Amino acid sequence: MYNLENLTIKVPEEAGWILKNLREAGYEGYCVGGCVRDCLLGRVPEDWDITTSALPFEVKSLFCNTVDTGIQHGTVMVIRNGNGYEVTTYRIDGEYKDGRHPEKVEFTRSLEEDLKRRDFTINAFAYNEESGVVDMFGGIDDLNHSLIKAVGNPDERFSEDALRIMRAIRFAAQLSFEIEENTYQAIQRHAANLANVSMERIRVEFEKTLLSKNPDMVRKFFEMGMGNYIVPGFEEACRDFDEKLAFCLTDERTEDKESRKYLLLAIFLKNLSYEEARTAMRLMKYDNKTRDLVSAIIRYKEEPFMEDRVSIKNALNTMGLTVFQLTMAFKEAVGKRDENAADLQLIQKIKELVQDIMKKEEPYSLAQLAVNGRDLMDAGVSQGMEVGKTLEKLLAVVIENPTANIKENLLKLL
C-alpha cells in the first residue's frame, strides 16, 4: 500500500536547484505528473517536469540559460549542467474545439486549477520538499487499487484531447492496471474522436502499448473501436493479437528494444501478406527501416529451415544477417508457443552454425568477396550485367569452399 506520510522523493540535483531558485524568489514550484507517479511506484522516471506559479517571463528572468520550447502554453526549458527541464506555469485551458488543442490558455497562480486539467489521477501528483506529495484527486487511492481513472469528468478529459483514450490503455498496459469503469465507458464513447489526431501521435501510443510488459493490451484498442485509426483498412486482420506468441519472445535478440519492436510488429501484422504489411506500415507512418525489416520477417517466416552450412550461408546472402536473425527469433517464438521440441532443437543448431560462420569469417555476401566489379573488368569481363552474374558465380564458389576466397584464385577461375 502506498502512503504519503513522511514520504521523500529523491529529486535530481538540477531539478532541485530549479525548485530552490523558484522558492527563494517567492514562487511555488513542484515536480509534477509522471515523474512523481513513477517514484511512488519505485520506477525510474524518464523525465522530470516542473510546474510553477511564476509566469513565463518571470521564469526567464530567474535563469540565464533557457529555451522557449512552448512559450505560448507557458513552457520554458531551463538548462542546468547540460540537462533540460521543462518549467510550465500553472494554467487553465480554454475550450478544445478540435479535440486536440485549447483555443486559449489562461495562466493562474493556483496549483489546484493546474492539476485539474491533468488526464488521470495517477498523473496529477505534485511534489516538493516543503509540501511533500500533493494529491488532490485521489491518485494514491487509485494507485493502491491499480486503477487508471480520469481526473474529474472523463467525458470532459477525453473531449479535450482524444489521444488520452489511447494513453489510458497504454498506462494500463505499462503498469498492469485496470481502467476504472466510468473512464472505460467514456473511452468507448469518444473513440471516433481519434479522427482528429495525427497518425504519428497515434502510432507512438500504440507502440508504447505494444512494447509494454502487457503487449496483448493492443487488443483493447480494437475492442473499443479504435482499430481503424491505428491500422487503416487492415483492422480485421490485426484484431486477434497472438499474445502467447508475443510472450514467447525470449531470444537474446529481443533484449534489444529495437529488435523487440520489429518482432512484435511482425506478430501484430502476421496475418497480412508482405505487400499488405508494407502498405499498413506506410499508413501508420513508420520509417523505411522499420517497414523493410518487419515486412521481411513476414516474407520469410514461413520459409523452411536451412539445415546445412551452405544453405544457411545462401540464406544469409539472400536475407542479410539482421533479417535472418530476426526471422529465426520469430520462428523460435513459434516453436516455443507450439511446444515443438524438434523445431527448437533445429533452431539451436542453426544458431550455433551461424555463430561459427561468423567466428570463422566465412563469406556469404558479395561485399565479402576478395574481388569486386573493377577487378573483373580489369581482367576482361564485359561491363554491365555480365559483371554481376560473374560475381554471383564466384560467390557461389566461395560459399561452398571458403578457402577459395583469395583474389588470385578467383581471377584464375574466370
Solvent accessible surface area in square Angstrom, and as a share of the most:
residue,aa,sasa,rsa
1,M,198,0.88
2,Y,76,0.29
3,N,99,0.51
4,L,55,0.27
5,E,134,0.60
6,N,155,0.79
7,L,59,0.29
8,T,108,0.63
9,I,12,0.06
10,K,186,0.79
11,V,29,0.17
12,P,37,0.23
13,E,105,0.47
14,E,22,0.10
15,A,0,0.00
16,G,27,0.26
17,W,74,0.26
18,I,0,0.00
19,L,14,0.07
20,K,93,0.40
21,N,39,0.20
22,L,0,0.00
23,R,108,0.39
24,E,114,0.51
25,A,43,0.33
26,G,68,0.66
27,Y,51,0.19
28,E,80,0.36
29,G,5,0.05
30,Y,19,0.07
31,C,0,0.00
32,V,4,0.03
33,G,5,0.05
34,G,26,0.25
35,C,5,0.03
36,V,1,0.00
37,R,19,0.07
38,D,13,0.07
39,C,36,0.22
40,L,16,0.08
41,L,36,0.18
42,G,69,0.66
43,R,97,0.35
44,V,135,0.77
45,P,20,0.12
46,E,162,0.73
47,D,98,0.51
48,W,33,0.12
49,D,61,0.32
50,I,1,0.01
51,T,0,0.00
52,T,0,0.00
53,S,9,0.06
54,A,0,0.00
55,L,43,0.22
56,P,13,0.08
57,F,136,0.56
58,E,24,0.11
59,V,1,0.00
60,K,77,0.33
61,S,89,0.58
62,L,61,0.30
63,F,8,0.03
64,C,142,0.85
65,N,75,0.38
66,T,33,0.19
67,V,75,0.43
68,D,72,0.37
69,T,66,0.38
70,G,12,0.12
71,I,68,0.35
72,Q,123,0.55
73,H,57,0.26
74,G,1,0.01
75,T,15,0.09
76,V,0,0.00
77,M,49,0.22
78,V,1,0.01
79,I,41,0.21
80,R,69,0.25
81,N,104,0.53
82,G,70,0.68
83,N,69,0.35
84,G,38,0.37
85,Y,20,0.08
86,E,66,0.30
87,V,1,0.00
88,T,21,0.12
89,T,0,0.00
90,Y,0,0.00
91,R,35,0.13
92,I,57,0.29
93,D,25,0.13
94,G,19,0.18
95,E,113,0.51
96,Y,35,0.13
97,K,142,0.60
98,D,59,0.31
99,G,10,0.10
100,R,76,0.28
101,H,88,0.39
102,P,21,0.13
103,E,105,0.47
104,K,138,0.58
105,V,33,0.19
106,E,97,0.44
107,F,68,0.29
108,T,22,0.13
109,R,122,0.45
110,S,41,0.26
111,L,16,0.08
112,E,82,0.37
113,E,55,0.25
114,D,0,0.00
115,L,0,0.00
116,K,86,0.37
117,R,34,0.12
118,R,43,0.16
119,D,10,0.05
120,F,0,0.00
121,T,3,0.02
122,I,0,0.00
123,N,9,0.05
124,A,2,0.01
125,F,0,0.00
126,A,0,0.00
127,Y,5,0.02
128,N,15,0.08
129,E,143,0.64
130,E,102,0.46
131,S,60,0.39
132,G,17,0.17
133,V,16,0.09
134,V,26,0.15
135,D,40,0.20
136,M,82,0.37
137,F,54,0.22
138,G,34,0.33
139,G,0,0.00
140,I,20,0.10
141,D,79,0.41
142,D,9,0.05
143,L,3,0.02
144,N,35,0.18
145,H,113,0.50
146,S,42,0.27
147,L,47,0.23
148,I,0,0.00
149,K,81,0.34
150,A,3,0.02
151,V,2,0.01
152,G,61,0.58
153,N,69,0.36
154,P,21,0.13
155,D,43,0.22
156,E,91,0.41
157,R,24,0.09
158,F,1,0.00
159,S,49,0.32
160,E,28,0.13
161,D,22,0.11
162,A,0,0.00
163,L,11,0.06
164,R,26,0.10
165,I,0,0.00
166,M,0,0.00
167,R,61,0.22
168,A,0,0.00
169,I,0,0.00
170,R,20,0.07
171,F,7,0.03
172,A,2,0.01
173,A,0,0.00
174,Q,41,0.18
175,L,16,0.08
176,S,64,0.41
177,F,21,0.09
178,E,124,0.56
179,I,22,0.11
180,E,31,0.14
181,E,103,0.46
182,N,90,0.46
183,T,1,0.01
184,Y,49,0.19
185,Q,78,0.35
186,A,0,0.00
187,I,0,0.00
188,Q,85,0.38
189,R,140,0.51
190,H,24,0.11
191,A,6,0.05
192,A,67,0.52
193,N,48,0.25
194,L,1,0.01
195,A,76,0.59
196,N,69,0.35
197,V,11,0.06
198,S,39,0.25
199,M,31,0.14
200,E,82,0.37
201,R,78,0.28
202,I,4,0.02
203,R,49,0.18
204,V,64,0.37
205,E,7,0.03
206,F,0,0.00
207,E,34,0.15
208,K,83,0.35
209,T,0,0.00
210,L,0,0.00
211,L,36,0.18
212,S,11,0.07
213,K,128,0.54
214,N,35,0.18
215,P,0,0.00
216,D,36,0.19
217,M,33,0.15
218,V,0,0.00
219,R,86,0.31
220,K,59,0.25
221,F,0,0.00
222,F,6,0.02
223,E,101,0.45
224,M,6,0.03
225,G,44,0.42
226,M,0,0.00
227,G,0,0.00
228,N,76,0.39
229,Y,60,0.23
230,I,1,0.00
231,V,0,0.00
232,P,39,0.24
233,G,68,0.66
234,F,37,0.15
235,E,39,0.18
236,E,127,0.57
237,A,35,0.27
238,C,3,0.02
239,R,78,0.28
240,D,108,0.56
241,F,4,0.02
242,D,27,0.14
243,E,56,0.25
244,K,112,0.47
245,L,1,0.01
246,A,0,0.00
247,F,101,0.42
248,C,21,0.13
249,L,9,0.05
250,T,88,0.51
251,D,11,0.06
252,E,114,0.51
253,R,66,0.24
254,T,8,0.05
255,E,148,0.66
256,D,74,0.38
257,K,140,0.59
258,E,82,0.37
259,S,3,0.02
260,R,56,0.20
261,K,19,0.08
262,Y,9,0.03
263,L,0,0.00
264,L,0,0.00
265,L,0,0.00
266,A,0,0.00
267,I,3,0.01
268,F,6,0.02
269,L,0,0.00
270,K,47,0.20
271,N,90,0.46
272,L,10,0.05
273,S,58,0.37
274,Y,55,0.21
275,E,114,0.51
276,E,73,0.33
277,A,0,0.00
278,R,57,0.21
279,T,47,0.27
280,A,0,0.00
281,M,0,0.00
282,R,122,0.45
283,L,61,0.31
284,M,1,0.00
285,K,108,0.46
286,Y,10,0.04
287,D,78,0.41
288,N,102,0.52
289,K,127,0.54
290,T,1,0.01
291,R,47,0.17
292,D,68,0.35
293,L,20,0.10
294,V,0,0.00
295,S,0,0.00
296,A,13,0.10
297,I,0,0.00
298,I,11,0.05
299,R,119,0.44
300,Y,35,0.13
301,K,30,0.13
302,E,139,0.62
303,E,87,0.39
304,P,105,0.66
305,F,53,0.22
306,M,31,0.14
307,E,101,0.45
308,D,72,0.37
309,R,68,0.25
310,V,41,0.24
311,S,38,0.25
312,I,0,0.00
313,K,3,0.01
314,N,67,0.34
315,A,12,0.10
316,L,1,0.01
317,N,56,0.29
318,T,95,0.55
319,M,28,0.13
320,G,30,0.28
321,L,58,0.29
322,T,60,0.35
323,V,15,0.09
324,F,3,0.01
325,Q,56,0.25
326,L,0,0.00
327,T,2,0.01
328,M,9,0.04
329,A,2,0.01
330,F,8,0.03
331,K,21,0.09
332,E,20,0.09
333,A,1,0.01
334,V,43,0.25
335,G,2,0.02
336,K,67,0.28
337,R,61,0.22
338,D,79,0.41
339,E,143,0.64
340,N,58,0.30
341,A,79,0.61
342,A,73,0.56
343,D,44,0.23
344,L,51,0.25
345,Q,140,0.62
346,L,33,0.16
347,I,1,0.00
348,Q,85,0.38
349,K,97,0.41
350,I,0,0.00
351,K,48,0.20
352,E,95,0.43
353,L,36,0.18
354,V,9,0.05
355,Q,131,0.58
356,D,40,0.20
357,I,0,0.00
358,M,62,0.28
359,K,166,0.70
360,K,127,0.54
361,E,143,0.64
362,E,17,0.08
363,P,7,0.04
364,Y,26,0.10
365,S,26,0.17
366,L,70,0.35
367,A,101,0.78
368,Q,70,0.31
369,L,16,0.08
370,A,38,0.29
371,V,5,0.03
372,N,85,0.43
373,G,18,0.17
374,R,142,0.52
375,D,26,0.13
376,L,0,0.00
377,M,52,0.23
378,D,105,0.54
379,A,57,0.45
380,G,64,0.61
381,V,25,0.14
382,S,74,0.48
383,Q,145,0.65
384,G,56,0.54
385,M,153,0.68
386,E,84,0.38
387,V,16,0.09
388,G,34,0.33
389,K,108,0.46
390,T,17,0.10
391,L,24,0.12
392,E,84,0.38
393,K,139,0.59
394,L,8,0.04
395,L,3,0.01
396,A,55,0.42
397,V,58,0.33
398,V,0,0.00
399,I,4,0.02
400,E,118,0.53
401,N,69,0.35
402,P,44,0.28
403,T,105,0.61
404,A,14,0.11
405,N,36,0.18
406,I,88,0.45
407,K,85,0.36
408,E,105,0.47
409,N,59,0.30
410,L,0,0.00
411,L,56,0.28
412,K,166,0.70
413,L,101,0.50
414,L,85,0.43
